[in-house]
Amino acid sequence: MNSPRAGTKITLDVLSMYKEAVEQIKADPRYQANIEYGEPRSGHPEGKVKYHIAELEENLEGLKSRGISDDEYWKLKFLIHVHDSFKKEAVPDVAILDPRSHATLAREYASQFASDIDLLNMIQFHDENYALWKQYRAAGSYDDQRFKKLLGAITDWDLFLMFLIIDGSTKGKERSRLIWFIGEVRKHKQTFVDESWIL
């Protein structure tokens, strides 16, 4: 894998922890049952969660040429495998912070393997960009307080934007919302990830 950018530090403990967590998750019968869930629908023509995960893993491999670190690679792999894997157990269309939402269930599950609050917040808020985009597309504006809460909830915006690109660069999803959201974030946060990263 490519060497990390200047200023990034590979931590072997972190690398090992996320690599092992991904293997444990993939072997978990609960996870294995949950990823069989899903039918083709708007935004997810692939249907089952397992096909979405496979597409995201391909996207992650596509980002390797950007020089992501080994730590980033395994954290992204962890996010890929957890973020949508609880839709089967969730109540559809509840708020993101509702304890019955797929994001909250995924965060709770992920906390068994990771104590990194920032990573857990990324799981909790991985669909916030889409919710804000829908508001903007419908009304030409969005809930500024909601966006500010998101800005405050995430620390590593490079990693979060990488994940949103991996998750949003799939069949059935509009790349324009990624371009828009990255632009909004870059008005407030310094990040080297820009729209040129979109796959």
Secondary structure, DSSP 8 states (H G I E B T S, - for coil): -----TT----HHHHHHHHHHHHHHHH-HHHHHHTT----BTTBTT-SHHHHHHHHHHHHHHHGGGT--HHHHHHHHHHHHHTTTTTTTS-TT--TTSTTSHHHHHHHHHTTT---HHHHHHHHTTTHHHHHHHHHHHHS---HHHHHHHHHH-S-HHHHHHHHHHHHSSTTS-HHHHHHHHHHHHTTS--S--GGG--
